[in-house]
Amino acid sequence: MDRRSFIRLAVAGSAAGIIAPEIVLAGSKKISSNPMSGGIFYTKDSPGRWAKKAGPHSPVIQTSKSKGGIIVDVVTSHPMKGYKHYIVKHMLLDKDFNFIDEKVFDPMKDSPVSQFTLKSHSGPIYALSVCNLHDSWLSVAEV
């Protein structure tokens, strides 16, 4: 490989390393086109093998502002059937899919509703709803 080809390849590789994460982690319009969608996690638009299960498993995110910061309400319309079939937990992730907070549910007492307060945040926020039988479901909202 000559020097000029090596430099072109190095520049292309560096550019891909900068641009590709933005494509994969982009906001709500890109989440269903993420290569992990429909396999590692599921969305309403990419339910993968759980096509008939999308409705009650996809978390719904609502946000509002308060004096203490931003309130994020996450609701999954999934029935809690004891330890037989239930939502295990909700997880809240930032724009880079970093963990922010979670709420674990007791299927004998809780319904799959959680509330998180963020001191300051802007951009996309992801909610993950984990079902004991039908895997993890991801939704996104803009804050």
N, C-alpha and C positions, 0 to 999 in steps of 0.2 A: 504494500500500500504506500503510495507516495504521500508526501507531506500535505499537499493541498487536499487530497481526499480525506486524510485523517482529520484535518481541521474542520472540513465540512461535516463529517460524521460527528465530531465532538460538539459542534455548534447545534446540530440537529438534535442530538441526545440531550443537551442541556435545555433546549427549548421545550422538548417533550416533557421533561421532568418538571418544568414550571407550568406548562399549559394543561397537561393531562389531569393533575389533581383537581383543577378548577372544573374541568368537564365532568369528572366523576362525582364531585361533591357539590355541583351547582344546585340551585334552588329547586322549587317544586316542579318546574317544567322538565327538569332533567332526571328526577329521581326514578321514574319508571324506565328510563333508558339506561340507568346504571346497570352494568353487567352483573351485579350481585342481586338486583331486583328480580324476584321470581325464583330465586334459588337459595341464597343465604338469608334473605329477608323477603317479605312479601308486601305488596302494596295493593290498593284497590284496583289500580290499573294494570298491575303485574302480579296476579294472584298465583301464578305457577300451577303447581299440582293441586292447589286448594281453590280452584276457580269458583266453586259453589259456596265457599266459606268467607268470601271477602267482606261482605256487609257487616256482620257482627264482630269481626276480628280487627278491622281497621280503626285505629284510634282517631277520635275527633278532637281537634285542638282549638281552644278559644283563648284569646289573650285580651287583657285589659290593663290599664295603667292605674296605679294607686299611689298613695303617698310613700309607701314602702318600696316601690319599684314596679315591676311588671308581674302580673298574676297570670299564670298559665294553667288553665283547666284542661284536663285530659279525661275523656270519657270513651269507654269501649262498650258498645251496646250488647255485649256478650252475656248470656245467662250464666250464673254461678251454680253449678250442679254439684256442690260439695267437692270432694277430692276426685270425683270421676271426670269432670270436665270444667275447667275454670281458667280465668286469666290470673297468671302467677304474679305479674308485676307490670308496672309502667316505668319506663326509663326516659329521661329527658337528656338530649344530646345537643351540643352546639353545632355550628356550621361545619366544623371539621370532624364531626362525629365523636367528639370528646365527651365523656361522661360529665353530666351536671348534677343530676339527682335521680332518685328512684323511690317508688313506693311499692312495697310488697304487700300482697293481699292475703287475707285468711279467707279461704273459700266458704267457710262455715259462718262468717260474720259480715264480710265486706262485699260491696259491689265494686266493679272496676271503674272507680271514679277517683281521680287524684288532683291535687292542687299544689302548684309549686310557685314560689315567689323568687323572682330574680332581682337582684339589686340594680343591675344595669345590664342591658343586652340590646343588640340591634342585629338585624339580619335574620337568616332562617334559623328555626328551632325545630328539632326532630323529636317526635314521640314514638317510642317503641312499646308495643303491647305484646306481651309474651303469653301465649296460650300453652297449656300443658300438653295438648294433643296436636295443635295446628301451627306450631312454630311462632316466629316473630313477625310482627306486622308494623310497618313504618309509615308515618304520615309527617307532613311538613307544614309549617305555618311561618309567615313572615312577621317579625316583631319590629 
